[in-house]
Every structure is written in structure tokens, then in C-alpha cells.
Amino acid sequence: MSTAAAPARQLDPGSTAEINQAARALLAEFGTSATSPRLLERVAGTAASLGDGVRHHCRPVDTEDGLFVLRGLTVDDASAGPTPAGWASAGDSGAVHDLTLLLLATVMGNPIAWEGQQNGRFVHNIVPSPGHEAEQTGASSSVLLSPHTEDAFHPGRAHLLMLGCMRNHDRIATTAASIRRVRLSDEDVALLSRPVLPILPDDAYAQAQGYADEAPVPVPVLHTADEGLTLRFDPAYTPLEQAGEDWRAAYGRLEDELARVATAVSLDPGEVLVVDNDLVVHGRVPFTARYDGTDRWLKRASVRVPGRATRPPAEDAEHGYGQQALEAHVR
């Protein structure tokens, strides 16, 4: 795995001050980052008034790496408070940073939330949680979080994933690998472009257990869009044993290639990793959680980009296993 520096965009001081002031004004007005229709409306209006400098740095991902790190924001470790013991107890911890991330997300597109995940909040707290160490979710720690497309099971998944760092004393890396960097044969691309297996909801979706009435829908792993290959990939929630030998072999070669081109991104507090969720799979290296208030703490936001044509039209007919995406606003 490469440790080469990820493409970075450095906010100028004026843009940083503008975003900070806007986030603090929103928190002062509403007293919380728990999203409501009024707050989301005000965020949309505030984001629309941000200057060209902010918009320039929030422009679309524009390299084959499929990601960039936004720098220039800061987090004061002492005033941030202890790392929450889990998302359910986080409440408004780091609320001003929730609003910062939500403003940036709104400049980039339409933020989304999920009814069945973290109580429908638009910004999630990603922290290690006792009892979840070995799961394939953001609450895990002791296992490798396998490279995956965020919310791969759902046709309404985000186009962009944003990970804002609150705390990372141990320099724990997020892993990322772009489909545009891999080398696959035409035969493998053809095989993996067929809808052979479904991708099931992950364990983070509390309400997803009710999808038993919905037959799993096979989906293609790869899709050839106008600008090149895109992917939809989550091996931990794909029943690979149900596929034929040739297809599984092609899938294995894709996994190997993604591992070959993967890079490790260790975020500093205040940095925001922006990932193109159609091009890049992401994961996390294992670590030992202390549960003493100093563990790694990220904020996560998901964004849809209106009018983007990077997915097969057949996705529109999928049921999404009963999960409903909540969109902050529609342009």
C-alpha cells in the first residue's frame, strides 16, 4: 500500500474564516447541529452566499485518484471534548464542526442522511465503540475495515463521501483505491459488468433487518460511464460463494488490483478527506481502541451531485432494502 501524499487543496485564510464564522452563526442561532427543516434551509441559504474561494476549493474531484484532502480548517483538541464512546451518546459533541462539514457538503451538492442510520442525522460521528471491535462498520477498530463503496447496497448512495478529522493522535490511516488506477483485462471488465450478485445492507442500518420481504437484487460491480469505469463494491456484504468460478476469479483479481493501487491517508485534525464514491473504495487499518476519550474521531457526511451520470440506469428500479435516503434540499 502506498503512503504517497493524497492530492490536497489548501483553503486560504479568508475562506477558512468565512466558513468558521458561518458555522458558528448557525450554531448560535439553532443551539444544535441536529438537523431540522429550518436548519437545513438556513444551511442551504448560507452555503449559497459563501464566496468564490470556498467554491473553488469545493469543485469536483478532478484527478484519477478520485479524492482530495481539504486543508486549512482547525480543531482545538481541548475544546473538542473527549471522543464519544459511540455515535448514540455523541449528541452535539463537536457541533460546530458538524455544521462546518454540512456547509461544505452543501456547496458540493445535496447532503443526504438515512432513516435507519445514526437516527437520521446528516453528519455522523465515526468512533470506535465497545462490543463492535470486529464488525465491518465504522464503529470497529481491531479488524481491517475492508475497502468498500459507501452504502453500496443502495441505488441512492452518495456520489461523494466526506470524512472530517476531529482527533487522530495515533495517525490511523484511511485506505483508498481508485478504479481508474487498476489494470483489468477486457474479459474481467465484461464479467464484472454483469449483474450477478446482490450487495446487502451492512450492520450499521438498524432497520435493515426488515428487508426479508424484499428479494436481493443482483447488481453489476463495474459500469462503463462516459468518463471511464465506475464501481460498486463491498465484498464483506456480497455473497461471493453464490457466484460461478470464473466470476469469482475476476472479482478476486479486482480485489488484488485495488489492493495494489491503494494509498493510506492519515488525517490531521481539521482536515477533510473528500472521496468520489463512484471511483474510490475506502477502508481503515486496524487499531487498538483505548476508550479513554482520546481515540480516533471522524465526522462523516454524504453528498449527492445533481445530474451526475455515473451509474447504470437499471439502478433506478432497485428497492433499496426498505432504506430511505433523506435529502437536505433539491436543486
Short mmCIF file of the C-alpha atoms (twelve columns), coordinates in Angstrom:
data_MODEL
# 
_entry.id   MODEL 
# 
loop_
_atom_site.group_PDB 
_atom_site.id 
_atom_site.type_symbol 
_atom_site.label_atom_id 
_atom_site.label_alt_id 
_atom_site.label_comp_id 
_atom_site.label_asym_id 
_atom_site.label_seq_id 
_atom_site.Cartn_x 
_atom_site.Cartn_y 
_atom_site.Cartn_z 
_atom_site.pdbx_PDB_model_num 
ATOM 1   C CA . MET A 1   0.000   0.000   0.000   1 
ATOM 2   C CA . SER A 2   1.332   3.400   -0.982  1 
ATOM 3   C CA . THR A 3   1.811   6.145   1.601   1 
ATOM 4   C CA . ALA A 4   2.234   8.845   -1.058  1 
ATOM 5   C CA . ALA A 5   0.573   12.126  -0.174  1 
ATOM 6   C CA . ALA A 6   -3.025  12.444  -1.336  1 
ATOM 7   C CA . PRO A 7   -3.895  15.376  -3.622  1 
ATOM 8   C CA . ALA A 8   -4.550  18.376  -1.370  1 
ATOM 9   C CA . ARG A 9   -6.362  21.686  -1.591  1 
ATOM 10  C CA . GLN A 10  -5.370  24.417  0.866   1 
ATOM 11  C CA . LEU A 11  -8.075  26.834  1.930   1 
ATOM 12  C CA . ASP A 12  -6.901  30.424  2.001   1 
ATOM 13  C CA . PRO A 13  -7.239  32.235  5.359   1 
ATOM 14  C CA . GLY A 14  -10.174 34.305  4.148   1 
ATOM 15  C CA . SER A 15  -12.165 31.246  3.095   1 
ATOM 16  C CA . THR A 16  -11.367 29.492  6.377   1 
ATOM 17  C CA . ALA A 17  -12.571 32.490  8.363   1 
ATOM 18  C CA . GLU A 18  -15.735 32.732  6.262   1 
ATOM 19  C CA . ILE A 19  -16.639 29.064  6.837   1 
ATOM 20  C CA . ASN A 20  -15.856 29.247  10.571  1 
ATOM 21  C CA . GLN A 21  -17.942 32.382  11.021  1 
ATOM 22  C CA . ALA A 22  -20.885 30.882  9.133   1 
ATOM 23  C CA . ALA A 23  -20.801 27.640  11.159  1 
ATOM 24  C CA . ARG A 24  -20.634 29.488  14.472  1 
ATOM 25  C CA . ALA A 25  -23.503 31.760  13.470  1 
ATOM 26  C CA . LEU A 26  -25.658 28.729  12.664  1 
ATOM 27  C CA . LEU A 27  -24.819 27.094  15.989  1 
ATOM 28  C CA . ALA A 28  -25.588 30.306  17.879  1 
ATOM 29  C CA . GLU A 29  -28.958 30.591  16.156  1 
ATOM 30  C CA . PHE A 30  -30.096 26.976  16.486  1 
ATOM 31  C CA . GLY A 31  -28.125 25.793  19.509  1 
ATOM 32  C CA . THR A 32  -27.641 22.334  18.000  1 
ATOM 33  C CA . SER A 33  -26.396 20.528  14.934  1 
ATOM 34  C CA . ALA A 34  -29.330 18.085  14.999  1 
ATOM 35  C CA . THR A 35  -30.847 18.766  11.611  1 
ATOM 36  C CA . SER A 36  -34.351 20.144  11.212  1 
ATOM 37  C CA . PRO A 37  -36.106 21.553  8.135   1 
ATOM 38  C CA . ARG A 38  -35.427 25.092  9.361   1 
ATOM 39  C CA . LEU A 39  -31.751 24.426  9.994   1 
ATOM 40  C CA . LEU A 40  -31.292 22.696  6.642   1 
ATOM 41  C CA . GLU A 41  -32.983 25.609  4.889   1 
ATOM 42  C CA . ARG A 42  -30.681 28.069  6.645   1 
ATOM 43  C CA . VAL A 43  -27.609 25.958  5.822   1 
ATOM 44  C CA . ALA A 44  -28.606 25.954  2.146   1 
ATOM 45  C CA . GLY A 45  -29.012 29.736  2.138   1 
ATOM 46  C CA . THR A 46  -25.740 30.290  3.979   1 
ATOM 47  C CA . ALA A 47  -23.845 27.912  1.681   1 
ATOM 48  C CA . ALA A 48  -25.205 29.756  -1.367  1 
ATOM 49  C CA . SER A 49  -23.731 33.000  -0.039  1 
ATOM 50  C CA . LEU A 50  -20.203 31.674  0.508   1 
ATOM 51  C CA . GLY A 51  -17.543 33.230  -1.661  1 
ATOM 52  C CA . ASP A 52  -15.781 32.069  -4.813  1 
ATOM 53  C CA . GLY A 53  -12.719 30.963  -2.849  1 
ATOM 54  C CA . VAL A 54  -14.714 28.371  -0.947  1 
ATOM 55  C CA . ARG A 55  -16.430 27.219  -4.150  1 
ATOM 56  C CA . HIS A 56  -13.137 26.846  -5.951  1 
ATOM 57  C CA . HIS A 57  -11.774 24.541  -3.273  1 
ATOM 58  C CA . CYS A 58  -15.036 22.569  -3.241  1 
ATOM 59  C CA . ARG A 59  -15.011 21.984  -7.008  1 
ATOM 60  C CA . PRO A 60  -15.495 18.384  -8.231  1 
ATOM 61  C CA . VAL A 61  -12.796 15.767  -7.743  1 
ATOM 62  C CA . ASP A 62  -10.620 16.263  -10.823 1 
ATOM 63  C CA . THR A 63  -7.899  13.582  -10.822 1 
ATOM 64  C CA . GLU A 64  -7.887  9.835   -11.404 1 
ATOM 65  C CA . ASP A 65  -7.043  9.423   -7.709  1 
ATOM 66  C CA . GLY A 66  -10.719 10.208  -7.145  1 
ATOM 67  C CA . LEU A 67  -10.106 12.086  -3.897  1 
ATOM 68  C CA . PHE A 68  -8.509  15.096  -2.268  1 
ATOM 69  C CA . VAL A 69  -7.755  16.382  1.232   1 
ATOM 70  C CA . LEU A 70  -9.128  19.825  2.076   1 
ATOM 71  C CA . ARG A 71  -6.794  21.653  4.455   1 
ATOM 72  C CA . GLY A 72  -6.948  24.932  6.345   1 
ATOM 73  C CA . LEU A 73  -9.644  24.222  8.938   1 
ATOM 74  C CA . THR A 74  -8.614  23.609  12.537  1 
ATOM 75  C CA . VAL A 75  -9.860  21.671  15.550  1 
ATOM 76  C CA . ASP A 76  -8.783  22.566  19.082  1 
ATOM 77  C CA . ASP A 77  -8.228  19.245  20.848  1 
ATOM 78  C CA . ALA A 78  -9.068  20.507  24.325  1 
ATOM 79  C CA . SER A 79  -12.270 22.361  23.420  1 
ATOM 80  C CA . ALA A 80  -13.483 19.461  21.249  1 
ATOM 81  C CA . GLY A 81  -14.028 17.399  24.396  1 
ATOM 82  C CA . PRO A 82  -13.463 13.671  24.752  1 
ATOM 83  C CA . THR A 83  -14.029 11.285  21.871  1 
ATOM 84  C CA . PRO A 84  -17.584 9.949   22.326  1 
ATOM 85  C CA . ALA A 85  -17.966 6.328   23.418  1 
ATOM 86  C CA . GLY A 86  -20.274 5.713   20.445  1 
ATOM 87  C CA . TRP A 87  -22.444 7.576   17.963  1 
ATOM 88  C CA . ALA A 88  -25.561 7.115   20.112  1 
ATOM 89  C CA . SER A 89  -24.046 9.048   23.003  1 
ATOM 90  C CA . ALA A 90  -22.286 11.686  20.877  1 
ATOM 91  C CA . GLY A 91  -25.218 14.100  20.721  1 
ATOM 92  C CA . ASP A 92  -23.912 17.556  19.852  1 
ATOM 93  C CA . SER A 93  -20.243 16.763  20.515  1 
ATOM 94  C CA . GLY A 94  -18.249 18.907  18.115  1 
ATOM 95  C CA . ALA A 95  -21.465 20.533  16.866  1 
ATOM 96  C CA . VAL A 96  -19.753 23.476  15.177  1 
ATOM 97  C CA . HIS A 97  -17.718 21.022  13.123  1 
ATOM 98  C CA . ASP A 98  -20.926 19.206  12.133  1 
ATOM 99  C CA . LEU A 99  -22.174 22.482  10.718  1 
ATOM 100 C CA . THR A 100 -18.848 23.219  9.027   1 
ATOM 101 C CA . LEU A 101 -18.976 19.861  7.263   1 
ATOM 102 C CA . LEU A 102 -22.641 20.341  6.367   1 
ATOM 103 C CA . LEU A 103 -21.892 23.741  4.812   1 
ATOM 104 C CA . LEU A 104 -19.058 22.294  2.724   1 
ATOM 105 C CA . ALA A 105 -21.240 19.361  1.705   1 
ATOM 106 C CA . THR A 106 -23.971 21.744  0.588   1 
ATOM 107 C CA . VAL A 107 -21.533 23.688  -1.583  1 
ATOM 108 C CA . MET A 108 -20.527 20.394  -3.234  1 
ATOM 109 C CA . GLY A 109 -24.062 19.063  -3.770  1 
ATOM 110 C CA . ASN A 110 -27.046 17.812  -1.781  1 
ATOM 111 C CA . PRO A 111 -26.242 16.277  1.635   1 
ATOM 112 C CA . ILE A 112 -28.130 13.079  2.426   1 
ATOM 113 C CA . ALA A 113 -28.966 11.114  5.564   1 
ATOM 114 C CA . TRP A 114 -30.567 7.722   6.206   1 
ATOM 115 C CA . GLU A 115 -33.613 6.987   8.319   1 
ATOM 116 C CA . GLY A 116 -32.018 3.759   9.553   1 
ATOM 117 C CA . GLN A 117 -28.550 5.076   10.419  1 
ATOM 118 C CA . GLN A 118 -27.485 7.269   13.342  1 
ATOM 119 C CA . ASN A 119 -31.057 8.481   13.902  1 
ATOM 120 C CA . GLY A 120 -31.237 10.178  10.529  1 
ATOM 121 C CA . ARG A 121 -28.504 12.738  11.255  1 
ATOM 122 C CA . PHE A 122 -26.845 14.377  8.258   1 
ATOM 123 C CA . VAL A 123 -23.406 14.327  9.890   1 
ATOM 124 C CA . HIS A 124 -22.257 11.092  11.565  1 
ATOM 125 C CA . ASN A 125 -19.749 10.542  14.342  1 
ATOM 126 C CA . ILE A 126 -17.303 7.762   13.421  1 
ATOM 127 C CA . VAL A 127 -15.717 6.459   16.608  1 
ATOM 128 C CA . PRO A 128 -14.689 3.045   17.939  1 
ATOM 129 C CA . SER A 129 -17.398 1.513   20.122  1 
ATOM 130 C CA . PRO A 130 -17.098 -1.201  22.787  1 
ATOM 131 C CA . GLY A 131 -18.546 -4.504  21.603  1 
ATOM 132 C CA . HIS A 132 -18.244 -3.581  17.907  1 
ATOM 133 C CA . GLU A 133 -14.480 -4.034  17.509  1 
ATOM 134 C CA . ALA A 134 -14.666 -6.819  14.907  1 
ATOM 135 C CA . GLU A 135 -17.601 -5.619  12.793  1 
ATOM 136 C CA . GLN A 136 -17.370 -4.332  9.237   1 
ATOM 137 C CA . THR A 137 -18.727 -0.889  10.176  1 
ATOM 138 C CA . GLY A 138 -17.276 2.466   11.166  1 
ATOM 139 C CA . ALA A 139 -17.624 1.508   14.854  1 
ATOM 140 C CA . SER A 140 -14.988 -1.241  14.528  1 
ATOM 141 C CA . SER A 141 -11.317 -0.996  15.445  1 
ATOM 142 C CA . SER A 142 -9.449  -4.296  15.834  1 
ATOM 143 C CA . VAL A 143 -10.034 -5.527  12.271  1 
ATOM 144 C CA . LEU A 144 -9.219  -4.163  8.854   1 
ATOM 145 C CA . LEU A 145 -12.256 -2.290  7.586   1 
ATOM 146 C CA . SER A 146 -12.417 -3.822  4.115   1 
ATOM 147 C CA . PRO A 147 -12.272 -1.445  1.140   1 
ATOM 148 C CA . HIS A 148 -15.829 -0.698  0.049   1 
ATOM 149 C CA . THR A 149 -18.162 1.711   -1.695  1 
ATOM 150 C CA . GLU A 150 -20.104 3.702   0.903   1 
ATOM 151 C CA . ASP A 151 -23.681 2.374   1.165   1 
ATOM 152 C CA . ALA A 152 -23.039 0.150   -1.846  1 
ATOM 153 C CA . PHE A 153 -26.314 -1.714  -1.293  1 
ATOM 154 C CA . HIS A 154 -28.458 1.320   -2.146  1 
ATOM 155 C CA . PRO A 155 -29.223 2.996   -5.505  1 
ATOM 156 C CA . GLY A 156 -29.464 6.353   -3.739  1 
ATOM 157 C CA . ARG A 157 -25.975 6.183   -2.220  1 
ATOM 158 C CA . ALA A 158 -23.756 9.240   -2.146  1 
ATOM 159 C CA . HIS A 159 -21.635 10.403  -5.043  1 
ATOM 160 C CA . LEU A 160 -19.185 11.992  -2.592  1 
ATOM 161 C CA . LEU A 161 -18.099 10.902  0.873   1 
ATOM 162 C CA . MET A 162 -16.580 13.444  3.258   1 
ATOM 163 C CA . LEU A 163 -14.530 12.479  6.323   1 
ATOM 164 C CA . GLY A 164 -13.593 15.343  8.624   1 
ATOM 165 C CA . CYS A 165 -10.950 14.654  11.272  1 
ATOM 166 C CA . MET A 166 -11.623 15.723  14.843  1 
ATOM 167 C CA . ARG A 167 -8.881  13.658  16.513  1 
ATOM 168 C CA . ASN A 168 -6.252  11.191  15.308  1 
ATOM 169 C CA . HIS A 169 -3.461  11.021  17.868  1 
ATOM 170 C CA . ASP A 170 -2.379  7.589   16.639  1 
ATOM 171 C CA . ARG A 171 -2.155  8.555   12.938  1 
ATOM 172 C CA . ILE A 172 -4.629  5.827   11.982  1 
ATOM 173 C CA . ALA A 173 -4.958  5.683   8.214   1 
ATOM 174 C CA . THR A 174 -7.988  5.640   5.994   1 
ATOM 175 C CA . THR A 175 -7.272  3.473   2.949   1 
ATOM 176 C CA . ALA A 176 -8.417  4.432   -0.547  1 
ATOM 177 C CA . ALA A 177 -8.113  2.910   -4.013  1 
ATOM 178 C CA . SER A 178 -9.403  4.245   -7.341  1 
ATOM 179 C CA . ILE A 179 -10.864 2.047   -10.086 1 
ATOM 180 C CA . ARG A 180 -9.194  4.413   -12.577 1 
ATOM 181 C CA . ARG A 181 -5.770  3.216   -11.362 1 
ATOM 182 C CA . VAL A 182 -6.319  -0.541  -11.733 1 
ATOM 183 C CA . ARG A 183 -5.333  -2.802  -14.629 1 
ATOM 184 C CA . LEU A 184 -8.012  -5.325  -15.646 1 
ATOM 185 C CA . SER A 185 -8.486  -7.364  -18.816 1 
ATOM 186 C CA . ASP A 186 -11.430 -6.649  -21.098 1 
ATOM 187 C CA . GLU A 187 -12.765 -10.083 -20.170 1 
ATOM 188 C CA . ASP A 188 -12.744 -9.275  -16.453 1 
ATOM 189 C CA . VAL A 189 -14.443 -5.926  -17.054 1 
ATOM 190 C CA . ALA A 190 -17.141 -7.659  -19.113 1 
ATOM 191 C CA . LEU A 191 -17.732 -10.323 -16.440 1 
ATOM 192 C CA . LEU A 192 -17.945 -7.821  -13.582 1 
ATOM 193 C CA . SER A 193 -20.262 -5.543  -15.571 1 
ATOM 194 C CA . ARG A 194 -22.972 -8.210  -15.420 1 
ATOM 195 C CA . PRO A 195 -25.493 -8.185  -12.551 1 
ATOM 196 C CA . VAL A 196 -24.585 -11.493 -10.889 1 
ATOM 197 C CA . LEU A 197 -24.761 -10.979 -7.094  1 
ATOM 198 C CA . PRO A 198 -26.530 -8.566  -4.739  1 
ATOM 199 C CA . ILE A 199 -24.884 -6.277  -2.198  1 
ATOM 200 C CA . LEU A 200 -26.717 -6.465  1.128   1 
ATOM 201 C CA . PRO A 201 -27.141 -3.696  3.753   1 
ATOM 202 C CA . ASP A 202 -24.397 -3.529  6.339   1 
ATOM 203 C CA . ASP A 203 -24.851 -3.904  10.077  1 
ATOM 204 C CA . ALA A 204 -24.969 -0.143  10.688  1 
ATOM 205 C CA . TYR A 205 -28.552 0.025   9.397   1 
ATOM 206 C CA . ALA A 206 -30.726 -0.722  12.393  1 
ATOM 207 C CA . GLN A 207 -33.898 -1.044  10.333  1 
ATOM 208 C CA . ALA A 208 -32.363 -3.101  7.533   1 
ATOM 209 C CA . GLN A 209 -33.324 -6.360  9.202   1 
ATOM 210 C CA . GLY A 210 -36.817 -5.773  7.823   1 
ATOM 211 C CA . TYR A 211 -35.709 -6.274  4.237   1 
ATOM 212 C CA . ALA A 212 -36.509 -10.017 4.335   1 
ATOM 213 C CA . ASP A 213 -39.638 -9.356  2.271   1 
ATOM 214 C CA . GLU A 214 -37.502 -7.807  -0.491  1 
ATOM 215 C CA . ALA A 215 -35.690 -10.258 -2.771  1 
ATOM 216 C CA . PRO A 216 -31.980 -9.391  -3.085  1 
ATOM 217 C CA . VAL A 217 -31.271 -7.702  -6.423  1 
ATOM 218 C CA . PRO A 218 -28.121 -8.649  -8.375  1 
ATOM 219 C CA . VAL A 219 -26.090 -5.578  -9.338  1 
ATOM 220 C CA . PRO A 220 -23.019 -5.069  -11.547 1 
ATOM 221 C CA . VAL A 221 -19.702 -4.393  -9.836  1 
ATOM 222 C CA . LEU A 222 -18.370 -2.297  -12.722 1 
ATOM 223 C CA . HIS A 223 -20.019 0.203   -15.053 1 
ATOM 224 C CA . THR A 224 -18.510 1.996   -18.050 1 
ATOM 225 C CA . ALA A 225 -19.631 5.623   -17.859 1 
ATOM 226 C CA . ASP A 226 -18.763 8.336   -20.374 1 
ATOM 227 C CA . GLU A 227 -15.604 9.278   -18.457 1 
ATOM 228 C CA . GLY A 228 -14.456 5.725   -17.701 1 
ATOM 229 C CA . LEU A 229 -15.047 2.895   -15.260 1 
ATOM 230 C CA . THR A 230 -17.010 3.301   -12.045 1 
ATOM 231 C CA . LEU A 231 -17.560 0.660   -9.390  1 
ATOM 232 C CA . ARG A 232 -19.961 -0.552  -6.725  1 
ATOM 233 C CA . PHE A 233 -18.044 -2.773  -4.355  1 
ATOM 234 C CA . ASP A 234 -18.492 -4.224  -0.866  1 
ATOM 235 C CA . PRO A 235 -17.062 -7.741  -0.504  1 
ATOM 236 C CA . ALA A 236 -17.999 -8.042  3.176   1 
ATOM 237 C CA . TYR A 237 -21.707 -7.834  2.251   1 
ATOM 238 C CA . THR A 238 -21.612 -9.655  -1.093  1 
ATOM 239 C CA . PRO A 239 -22.454 -13.416 -1.045  1 
ATOM 240 C CA . LEU A 240 -19.459 -14.329 -3.199  1 
ATOM 241 C CA . GLU A 241 -19.913 -18.070 -2.663  1 
ATOM 242 C CA . GLN A 242 -23.066 -17.925 -4.795  1 
ATOM 243 C CA . ALA A 243 -21.225 -16.913 -7.992  1 
ATOM 244 C CA . GLY A 244 -19.554 -19.133 -10.569 1 
ATOM 245 C CA . GLU A 245 -15.839 -19.813 -10.547 1 
ATOM 246 C CA . ASP A 246 -14.980 -17.505 -13.457 1 
ATOM 247 C CA . TRP A 247 -16.840 -14.577 -11.939 1 
ATOM 248 C CA . ARG A 248 -15.274 -15.115 -8.507  1 
ATOM 249 C CA . ALA A 249 -11.831 -15.259 -10.098 1 
ATOM 250 C CA . ALA A 250 -12.432 -11.925 -11.854 1 
ATOM 251 C CA . TYR A 251 -13.687 -10.423 -8.590  1 
ATOM 252 C CA . GLY A 252 -10.540 -11.660 -6.861  1 
ATOM 253 C CA . ARG A 253 -8.344  -10.029 -9.491  1 
ATOM 254 C CA . LEU A 254 -10.215 -6.757  -8.959  1 
ATOM 255 C CA . GLU A 255 -9.616  -7.042  -5.196  1 
ATOM 256 C CA . ASP A 256 -5.912  -7.652  -5.833  1 
ATOM 257 C CA . GLU A 257 -5.672  -4.658  -8.139  1 
ATOM 258 C CA . LEU A 258 -7.438  -2.375  -5.687  1 
ATOM 259 C CA . ALA A 259 -5.004  -3.517  -3.003  1 
ATOM 260 C CA . ARG A 260 -2.083  -2.831  -5.355  1 
ATOM 261 C CA . VAL A 261 -3.086  0.768   -6.058  1 
ATOM 262 C CA . ALA A 262 -4.366  1.549   -2.548  1 
ATOM 263 C CA . THR A 263 -2.992  4.517   -0.660  1 
ATOM 264 C CA . ALA A 264 -3.065  5.313   3.058   1 
ATOM 265 C CA . VAL A 265 -4.325  8.732   4.176   1 
ATOM 266 C CA . SER A 266 -3.667  9.738   7.802   1 
ATOM 267 C CA . LEU A 267 -5.750  12.816  8.503   1 
ATOM 268 C CA . ASP A 268 -4.792  15.592  10.905  1 
ATOM 269 C CA . PRO A 269 -7.445  17.415  12.951  1 
ATOM 270 C CA . GLY A 270 -9.337  19.868  10.761  1 
ATOM 271 C CA . GLU A 271 -8.519  18.087  7.510   1 
ATOM 272 C CA . VAL A 272 -11.397 16.787  5.376   1 
ATOM 273 C CA . LEU A 273 -10.959 13.837  3.038   1 
ATOM 274 C CA . VAL A 274 -13.316 14.030  0.049   1 
ATOM 275 C CA . VAL A 275 -13.782 10.737  -1.833  1 
ATOM 276 C CA . ASP A 276 -15.566 10.161  -5.135  1 
ATOM 277 C CA . ASN A 277 -17.782 7.248   -4.102  1 
ATOM 278 C CA . ASP A 278 -18.224 6.094   -7.716  1 
ATOM 279 C CA . LEU A 279 -14.478 5.782   -8.316  1 
ATOM 280 C CA . VAL A 280 -12.889 5.029   -4.963  1 
ATOM 281 C CA . VAL A 281 -13.298 2.318   -2.348  1 
ATOM 282 C CA . HIS A 282 -12.207 3.252   1.152   1 
ATOM 283 C CA . GLY A 283 -11.454 1.390   4.357   1 
ATOM 284 C CA . ARG A 284 -9.376  1.700   7.523   1 
ATOM 285 C CA . VAL A 285 -6.357  -0.034  9.029   1 
ATOM 286 C CA . PRO A 286 -6.827  -1.924  12.332  1 
ATOM 287 C CA . PHE A 287 -6.028  -0.242  15.641  1 
ATOM 288 C CA . THR A 288 -6.440  -0.842  19.357  1 
ATOM 289 C CA . ALA A 289 -9.101  1.394   20.883  1 
ATOM 290 C CA . ARG A 290 -8.441  2.736   24.404  1 
ATOM 291 C CA . TYR A 291 -11.945 4.056   25.158  1 
ATOM 292 C CA . ASP A 292 -10.400 6.802   27.270  1 
ATOM 293 C CA . GLY A 293 -11.667 9.817   25.337  1 
ATOM 294 C CA . THR A 294 -8.577  10.118  23.125  1 
ATOM 295 C CA . ASP A 295 -9.426  7.632   20.340  1 
ATOM 296 C CA . ARG A 296 -9.714  8.489   16.653  1 
ATOM 297 C CA . TRP A 297 -12.807 10.592  15.916  1 
ATOM 298 C CA . LEU A 298 -14.092 11.476  12.454  1 
ATOM 299 C CA . LYS A 299 -17.184 13.296  11.212  1 
ATOM 300 C CA . ARG A 300 -18.825 11.875  8.073   1 
ATOM 301 C CA . ALA A 301 -21.123 13.493  5.527   1 
ATOM 302 C CA . SER A 302 -22.582 12.027  2.331   1 
ATOM 303 C CA . VAL A 303 -23.384 14.077  -0.770  1 
ATOM 304 C CA . ARG A 304 -25.340 13.525  -3.963  1 
ATOM 305 C CA . VAL A 305 -24.357 15.566  -7.007  1 
ATOM 306 C CA . PRO A 306 -27.415 16.542  -9.088  1 
ATOM 307 C CA . GLY A 307 -27.378 15.440  -12.706 1 
ATOM 308 C CA . ARG A 308 -24.408 13.119  -12.377 1 
ATOM 309 C CA . ALA A 309 -24.488 10.193  -14.849 1 
ATOM 310 C CA . THR A 310 -22.039 7.657   -13.459 1 
ATOM 311 C CA . ARG A 311 -24.351 4.698   -12.748 1 
ATOM 312 C CA . PRO A 312 -26.371 2.196   -14.791 1 
ATOM 313 C CA . PRO A 313 -29.964 3.334   -15.489 1 
ATOM 314 C CA . ALA A 314 -31.227 -0.012  -14.116 1 
ATOM 315 C CA . GLU A 315 -30.387 1.176   -10.594 1 
ATOM 316 C CA . ASP A 316 -33.486 3.374   -10.641 1 
ATOM 317 C CA . ALA A 317 -35.680 0.274   -10.322 1 
ATOM 318 C CA . GLU A 318 -33.964 -1.105  -7.192  1 
ATOM 319 C CA . HIS A 319 -35.891 -1.211  -3.915  1 
ATOM 320 C CA . GLY A 320 -33.001 -0.258  -1.620  1 
ATOM 321 C CA . TYR A 321 -33.975 -2.851  1.004   1 
ATOM 322 C CA . GLY A 322 -36.503 -0.528  2.581   1 
ATOM 323 C CA . GLN A 323 -33.953 2.170   3.438   1 
ATOM 324 C CA . GLN A 324 -34.945 5.758   2.693   1 
ATOM 325 C CA . ALA A 325 -32.417 8.441   1.872   1 
ATOM 326 C CA . LEU A 326 -33.275 11.896  3.224   1 
ATOM 327 C CA . GLU A 327 -32.029 14.715  1.008   1 
ATOM 328 C CA . ALA A 328 -31.322 18.099  2.543   1 
ATOM 329 C CA . HIS A 329 -32.518 20.103  -0.423  1 
ATOM 330 C CA . VAL A 330 -33.117 19.701  -4.141  1 
ATOM 331 C CA . ARG A 331 -31.643 21.965  -6.769  1 
# 
